[in-house]
Amino acid sequence: MAGTVQRRRLALPAAALAGAVAAVSTGLRLAAYHVPASLSLSCALSVLASTVWLIAHIADALTVTTYRCQAPGCDFRVRLRITDAAESRRWQKIAAEHPSHGYRP
């Protein structure tokens, strides 16, 4: 479990580093074509944001377990991160047996 926490803590700085590299690369490529600085900056920042979001989203998807209700039309779900087997099993049962089953007042 400690290894998972360490990997989770390293995911955001790694994503930021990869995003910064991609942003600088994009900015330099645009500068080579004499694109105005304001446009180059906005493109580089959008590449930075997109890269950080994508890597963080992938890291989250790899470390999160999701349990959903199996009843038709029910959108109840539970997302767990860093739990032991007993806790995971307990939430799996809760997702299967919850009382609301998609009821929306």
C-alpha positions as CSV (number, residue, x, y, z in Angstrom):
1,M,0.0,0.0,0.0
2,A,2.9,2.4,0.7
3,G,4.2,1.9,-2.8
4,T,0.8,3.0,-4.2
5,V,0.9,6.1,-2.2
6,Q,4.5,6.9,-3.4
7,R,3.5,6.4,-7.0
8,R,0.5,8.6,-6.5
9,R,2.6,11.4,-5.1
10,L,5.1,11.1,-8.0
11,A,2.4,11.2,-10.7
12,L,1.6,14.9,-10.5
13,P,5.3,16.1,-10.6
14,A,6.0,13.7,-13.4
15,A,2.9,14.9,-15.3
16,A,4.0,18.5,-14.7
17,L,7.5,17.8,-16.0
18,A,6.3,16.0,-19.1
19,G,3.8,18.8,-19.7
20,A,6.5,21.4,-19.4
21,V,8.8,19.6,-21.8
22,A,5.9,19.3,-24.3
23,A,5.0,23.0,-23.8
24,V,8.6,24.2,-24.3
25,S,9.0,22.1,-27.4
26,T,5.7,23.4,-28.9
27,G,6.7,27.0,-28.1
28,L,10.1,26.6,-29.7
29,R,8.7,25.0,-32.8
30,L,6.2,27.9,-33.2
31,A,8.9,30.5,-32.6
32,A,10.9,28.9,-35.5
33,Y,8.0,29.9,-37.8
34,H,7.9,33.5,-36.4
35,V,4.5,33.0,-34.7
36,P,3.7,36.0,-32.5
37,A,4.8,35.5,-28.8
38,S,1.3,35.8,-27.4
39,L,0.0,33.0,-29.7
40,S,3.0,30.8,-29.0
41,L,2.5,31.3,-25.3
42,S,-1.2,30.4,-25.4
43,C,-0.5,27.3,-27.5
44,A,2.3,26.2,-25.1
45,L,0.1,26.7,-22.1
46,S,-2.7,24.8,-23.6
47,V,-0.3,21.9,-24.4
48,L,1.0,22.1,-20.8
49,A,-2.6,21.9,-19.4
50,S,-3.7,19.1,-21.7
51,T,-0.6,17.0,-21.0
52,V,-0.8,17.4,-17.3
53,W,-4.6,16.6,-17.3
54,L,-4.1,13.5,-19.5
55,I,-1.3,12.0,-17.4
56,A,-3.1,12.7,-14.2
57,H,-6.3,11.2,-15.6
58,I,-4.4,8.0,-16.7
59,A,-2.7,7.7,-13.4
60,D,-6.0,8.1,-11.6
61,A,-7.6,5.5,-13.8
62,L,-4.9,3.0,-13.0
63,T,-5.1,3.4,-9.3
64,V,-8.8,3.7,-8.7
65,T,-11.3,0.8,-8.3
66,T,-14.9,1.6,-9.2
67,Y,-17.9,-0.5,-8.1
68,R,-21.2,0.2,-9.7
69,C,-24.8,-0.9,-9.0
70,Q,-25.9,-3.6,-11.4
71,A,-29.6,-2.5,-11.4
72,P,-30.8,-1.3,-14.8
73,G,-30.9,2.5,-14.9
74,C,-29.1,3.0,-11.6
75,D,-26.1,5.3,-11.7
76,F,-24.8,4.7,-8.2
77,R,-21.0,4.1,-8.0
78,V,-18.2,4.0,-5.5
79,R,-14.6,4.9,-6.3
80,L,-11.9,3.6,-4.0
81,R,-8.2,4.4,-3.9
82,I,-5.7,2.6,-1.6
83,T,-7.9,0.2,0.4
84,D,-7.3,-3.3,1.7
85,A,-9.3,-6.3,0.6
86,A,-11.8,-6.2,3.4
87,E,-12.7,-2.5,2.9
88,S,-12.9,-3.1,-0.9
89,R,-15.3,-6.0,-0.4
90,R,-17.4,-4.0,2.0
91,W,-17.9,-1.2,-0.6
92,Q,-18.6,-3.7,-3.3
93,K,-21.5,-5.1,-1.2
94,I,-22.7,-1.5,-0.5
95,A,-22.8,-0.8,-4.2
96,A,-24.7,-3.9,-4.9
97,E,-27.3,-3.5,-2.1
98,H,-27.8,0.3,-1.8
99,P,-31.4,1.4,-1.2
100,S,-31.9,4.2,-3.7
101,H,-31.3,2.5,-7.1
102,G,-31.3,5.7,-9.2
103,Y,-34.1,7.4,-7.4
104,R,-34.1,11.1,-8.1
105,P,-36.6,13.3,-6.2
